[in-house]
Amino acid sequence: MRELVYTGFMSLDGVVDSPGGPVEGHRSGGWVFQDLDFVPEAWSLKGEELTDTTALMFGRRSYEAFAPVWPGSADHAGYKDLPKYVVSATLPDNALVDDWGPTTILRSTEDVAAFKEGEGGAVFLHGSAELARRLSDAGLIDRYHLLVFPVLLGAGKSLFGRADRDKYMLRLRESESYSNGILKLVYDVER
């Protein structure tokens, strides 16, 4: 069975959209790179993840934002040839980029559940707040890799839904704090 890992940047109040820029139109877009001292070790989680990543997963909006940039990015070169999975009921097959490894469209949460039943290693879900909420609510996310930033944004997309549902317990696998206030939190979802 494949493991599905959500990885992302999050504000202390749970906002995950527009960390690198105003992609979603968030007025504080780019909050990851503003007003904090750069501490290289705070970003080490991203390099560590690459070792475990066997495939990438995105929602449609995140795929459309990353696909024009990541294939030619030196920072993301390790991801270039990995298989990609885009979860979307609306993305047409001809919208997939050609120079970014094999890409498959999964059309539903049920398709993701069936995909997870297959053989293979960890699949890392990048960005994709709405998809992450759906998959979390369906019990399909196995682990969270979060870099929590010392900022309160007040508005924006949250990683976690507010629906009344059964409680999920998380087990802390790893944590670290950095001099610029960023926290690394890695949690396993207990089943």
TORKOL-4160 file (C-alpha; in steps of 0.2 Angstrom, whole numbers, padded with zeros to 4 digits, m for minus):
191
<pt num="1" X="0000" Y="0000" Z="0000"/>
<pt num="2" X="0006" Y="0017" Z="m0004"/>
<pt num="3" X="0008" Y="0031" Z="0009"/>
<pt num="4" X="0001" Y="0048" Z="0005"/>
<pt num="5" X="0011" Y="0062" Z="0013"/>
<pt num="6" X="0005" Y="0080" Z="0014"/>
<pt num="7" X="0019" Y="0093" Z="0013"/>
<pt num="8" X="0017" Y="0111" Z="0015"/>
<pt num="9" X="0020" Y="0128" Z="0022"/>
<pt num="10" X="0007" Y="0134" Z="0035"/>
<pt num="11" X="0004" Y="0150" Z="0045"/>
<pt num="12" X="0002" Y="0148" Z="0064"/>
<pt num="13" X="m0017" Y="0151" Z="0061"/>
<pt num="14" X="m0018" Y="0137" Z="0048"/>
<pt num="15" X="m0017" Y="0146" Z="0032"/>
<pt num="16" X="m0008" Y="0137" Z="0017"/>
<pt num="17" X="m0013" Y="0147" Z="0002"/>
<pt num="18" X="m0001" Y="0158" Z="m0008"/>
<pt num="19" X="0015" Y="0155" Z="0002"/>
<pt num="20" X="0026" Y="0160" Z="m0012"/>
<pt num="21" X="0016" Y="0173" Z="m0020"/>
<pt num="22" X="m0001" Y="0180" Z="m0024"/>
<pt num="23" X="m0006" Y="0165" Z="m0034"/>
<pt num="24" X="m0023" Y="0164" Z="m0025"/>
<pt num="25" X="m0025" Y="0182" Z="m0024"/>
<pt num="26" X="m0021" Y="0182" Z="m0005"/>
<pt num="27" X="m0017" Y="0200" Z="0000"/>
<pt num="28" X="m0002" Y="0193" Z="0010"/>
<pt num="29" X="0004" Y="0182" Z="m0004"/>
<pt num="30" X="0023" Y="0177" Z="m0003"/>
<pt num="31" X="0022" Y="0176" Z="0016"/>
<pt num="32" X="0035" Y="0162" Z="0017"/>
<pt num="33" X="0049" Y="0174" Z="0010"/>
<pt num="34" X="0044" Y="0190" Z="0018"/>
<pt num="35" X="0050" Y="0197" Z="0035"/>
<pt num="36" X="0060" Y="0182" Z="0041"/>
<pt num="37" X="0079" Y="0179" Z="0042"/>
<pt num="38" X="0084" Y="0165" Z="0030"/>
<pt num="39" X="0090" Y="0150" Z="0040"/>
<pt num="40" X="0095" Y="0136" Z="0028"/>
<pt num="41" X="0092" Y="0122" Z="0040"/>
<pt num="42" X="0074" Y="0127" Z="0042"/>
<pt num="43" X="0072" Y="0122" Z="0024"/>
<pt num="44" X="0081" Y="0105" Z="0026"/>
<pt num="45" X="0065" Y="0096" Z="0027"/>
<pt num="46" X="0062" Y="0099" Z="0008"/>
<pt num="47" X="0078" Y="0090" Z="0004"/>
<pt num="48" X="0075" Y="0076" Z="0016"/>
<pt num="49" X="0058" Y="0073" Z="0008"/>
<pt num="50" X="0066" Y="0070" Z="m0010"/>
<pt num="51" X="0074" Y="0055" Z="m0003"/>
<pt num="52" X="0057" Y="0047" Z="0001"/>
<pt num="53" X="0047" Y="0053" Z="m0013"/>
<pt num="54" X="0042" Y="0041" Z="m0027"/>
<pt num="55" X="0028" Y="0051" Z="m0034"/>
<pt num="56" X="0020" Y="0068" Z="m0033"/>
<pt num="57" X="0002" Y="0072" Z="m0031"/>
<pt num="58" X="m0007" Y="0089" Z="m0035"/>
<pt num="59" X="m0024" Y="0096" Z="m0036"/>
<pt num="60" X="m0029" Y="0104" Z="m0052"/>
<pt num="61" X="m0025" Y="0122" Z="m0047"/>
<pt num="62" X="m0008" Y="0118" Z="m0039"/>
<pt num="63" X="m0003" Y="0108" Z="m0055"/>
<pt num="64" X="m0008" Y="0122" Z="m0066"/>
<pt num="65" X="0003" Y="0134" Z="m0055"/>
<pt num="66" X="0018" Y="0122" Z="m0053"/>
<pt num="67" X="0018" Y="0114" Z="m0070"/>
<pt num="68" X="0024" Y="0130" Z="m0080"/>
<pt num="69" X="0038" Y="0133" Z="m0067"/>
<pt num="70" X="0045" Y="0117" Z="m0059"/>
<pt num="71" X="0051" Y="0107" Z="m0074"/>
<pt num="72" X="0064" Y="0120" Z="m0077"/>
<pt num="73" X="0068" Y="0125" Z="m0059"/>
<pt num="74" X="0085" Y="0120" Z="m0052"/>
<pt num="75" X="0077" Y="0119" Z="m0035"/>
<pt num="76" X="0065" Y="0106" Z="m0041"/>
<pt num="77" X="0076" Y="0096" Z="m0053"/>
<pt num="78" X="0075" Y="0081" Z="m0042"/>
<pt num="79" X="0056" Y="0080" Z="m0045"/>
<pt num="80" X="0057" Y="0082" Z="m0064"/>
<pt num="81" X="0056" Y="0063" Z="m0069"/>
<pt num="82" X="0045" Y="0057" Z="m0055"/>
<pt num="83" X="0028" Y="0051" Z="m0059"/>
<pt num="84" X="0015" Y="0064" Z="m0056"/>
<pt num="85" X="m0004" Y="0062" Z="m0051"/>
<pt num="86" X="m0016" Y="0076" Z="m0053"/>
<pt num="87" X="m0033" Y="0074" Z="m0045"/>
<pt num="88" X="m0046" Y="0083" Z="m0055"/>
<pt num="89" X="m0063" Y="0080" Z="m0062"/>
<pt num="90" X="m0061" Y="0094" Z="m0075"/>
<pt num="91" X="m0043" Y="0095" Z="m0081"/>
<pt num="92" X="m0042" Y="0089" Z="m0099"/>
<pt num="93" X="m0028" Y="0077" Z="m0104"/>
<pt num="94" X="m0021" Y="0089" Z="m0116"/>
<pt num="95" X="m0018" Y="0101" Z="m0102"/>
<pt num="96" X="m0003" Y="0090" Z="m0095"/>
<pt num="97" X="0014" Y="0097" Z="m0099"/>
<pt num="98" X="0026" Y="0086" Z="m0109"/>
<pt num="99" X="0043" Y="0089" Z="m0101"/>
<pt num="100" X="0039" Y="0084" Z="m0083"/>
<pt num="101" X="0039" Y="0065" Z="m0081"/>
<pt num="102" X="0024" Y="0054" Z="m0083"/>
<pt num="103" X="0008" Y="0061" Z="m0077"/>
<pt num="104" X="m0009" Y="0053" Z="m0073"/>
<pt num="105" X="m0025" Y="0061" Z="m0070"/>
<pt num="106" X="m0036" Y="0054" Z="m0056"/>
<pt num="107" X="m0054" Y="0059" Z="m0057"/>
<pt num="108" X="m0060" Y="0057" Z="m0039"/>
<pt num="109" X="m0057" Y="0054" Z="m0021"/>
<pt num="110" X="m0061" Y="0036" Z="m0025"/>
<pt num="111" X="m0048" Y="0035" Z="m0038"/>
<pt num="112" X="m0035" Y="0041" Z="m0025"/>
<pt num="113" X="m0041" Y="0028" Z="m0013"/>
<pt num="114" X="m0039" Y="0014" Z="m0026"/>
<pt num="115" X="m0022" Y="0021" Z="m0031"/>
<pt num="116" X="m0016" Y="0020" Z="m0013"/>
<pt num="117" X="m0020" Y="0002" Z="m0013"/>
<pt num="118" X="m0007" Y="m0002" Z="m0026"/>
<pt num="119" X="0012" Y="m0005" Z="m0023"/>
<pt num="120" X="0024" Y="0008" Z="m0022"/>
<pt num="121" X="0032" Y="0021" Z="m0010"/>
<pt num="122" X="0028" Y="0037" Z="m0003"/>
<pt num="123" X="0018" Y="0050" Z="m0013"/>
<pt num="124" X="0020" Y="0068" Z="m0008"/>
<pt num="125" X="0005" Y="0080" Z="m0010"/>
<pt num="126" X="0011" Y="0098" Z="m0013"/>
<pt num="127" X="0001" Y="0113" Z="m0011"/>
<pt num="128" X="m0017" Y="0108" Z="m0015"/>
<pt num="129" X="m0026" Y="0114" Z="0001"/>
<pt num="130" X="m0044" Y="0109" Z="m0006"/>
<pt num="131" X="m0038" Y="0092" Z="m0011"/>
<pt num="132" X="m0029" Y="0089" Z="0005"/>
<pt num="133" X="m0045" Y="0093" Z="0015"/>
<pt num="134" X="m0055" Y="0081" Z="0005"/>
<pt num="135" X="m0042" Y="0067" Z="0006"/>
<pt num="136" X="m0040" Y="0071" Z="0025"/>
<pt num="137" X="m0059" Y="0070" Z="0028"/>
<pt num="138" X="m0059" Y="0053" Z="0018"/>
<pt num="139" X="m0045" Y="0046" Z="0029"/>
<pt num="140" X="m0032" Y="0045" Z="0015"/>
<pt num="141" X="m0018" Y="0056" Z="0021"/>
<pt num="142" X="m0005" Y="0045" Z="0031"/>
<pt num="143" X="0007" Y="0059" Z="0036"/>
<pt num="144" X="0009" Y="0078" Z="0037"/>
<pt num="145" X="0026" Y="0087" Z="0035"/>
<pt num="146" X="0023" Y="0105" Z="0040"/>
<pt num="147" X="0034" Y="0120" Z="0041"/>
<pt num="148" X="0024" Y="0132" Z="0052"/>
<pt num="149" X="0028" Y="0150" Z="0050"/>
<pt num="150" X="0027" Y="0163" Z="0064"/>
<pt num="151" X="0014" Y="0173" Z="0055"/>
<pt num="152" X="m0005" Y="0176" Z="0058"/>
<pt num="153" X="m0013" Y="0179" Z="0041"/>
<pt num="154" X="m0031" Y="0179" Z="0047"/>
<pt num="155" X="m0039" Y="0174" Z="0030"/>
<pt num="156" X="m0035" Y="0161" Z="0017"/>
<pt num="157" X="m0037" Y="0143" Z="0013"/>
<pt num="158" X="m0034" Y="0131" Z="0028"/>
<pt num="159" X="m0027" Y="0114" Z="0027"/>
<pt num="160" X="m0040" Y="0107" Z="0038"/>
<pt num="161" X="m0059" Y="0107" Z="0036"/>
<pt num="162" X="m0071" Y="0113" Z="0049"/>
<pt num="163" X="m0084" Y="0099" Z="0046"/>
<pt num="164" X="m0090" Y="0089" Z="0061"/>
<pt num="165" X="m0081" Y="0072" Z="0059"/>
<pt num="166" X="m0073" Y="0058" Z="0068"/>
<pt num="167" X="m0057" Y="0063" Z="0077"/>
<pt num="168" X="m0040" Y="0058" Z="0070"/>
<pt num="169" X="m0026" Y="0057" Z="0082"/>
<pt num="170" X="m0008" Y="0062" Z="0076"/>
<pt num="171" X="0008" Y="0055" Z="0083"/>
<pt num="172" X="0023" Y="0067" Z="0082"/>
<pt num="173" X="0037" Y="0058" Z="0072"/>
<pt num="174" X="0049" Y="0073" Z="0072"/>
<pt num="175" X="0050" Y="0091" Z="0077"/>
<pt num="176" X="0062" Y="0105" Z="0077"/>
<pt num="177" X="0062" Y="0124" Z="0079"/>
<pt num="178" X="0073" Y="0136" Z="0071"/>
<pt num="179" X="0080" Y="0153" Z="0076"/>
<pt num="180" X="0069" Y="0163" Z="0064"/>
<pt num="181" X="0053" Y="0155" Z="0072"/>
<pt num="182" X="0049" Y="0142" Z="0059"/>
<pt num="183" X="0044" Y="0125" Z="0066"/>
<pt num="184" X="0046" Y="0109" Z="0058"/>
<pt num="185" X="0032" Y="0096" Z="0063"/>
<pt num="186" X="0031" Y="0079" Z="0056"/>
<pt num="187" X="0015" Y="0069" Z="0061"/>
<pt num="188" X="0009" Y="0051" Z="0057"/>
<pt num="189" X="m0010" Y="0049" Z="0057"/>
<pt num="190" X="m0014" Y="0035" Z="0069"/>
<pt num="191" X="m0026" Y="0022" Z="0062"/>
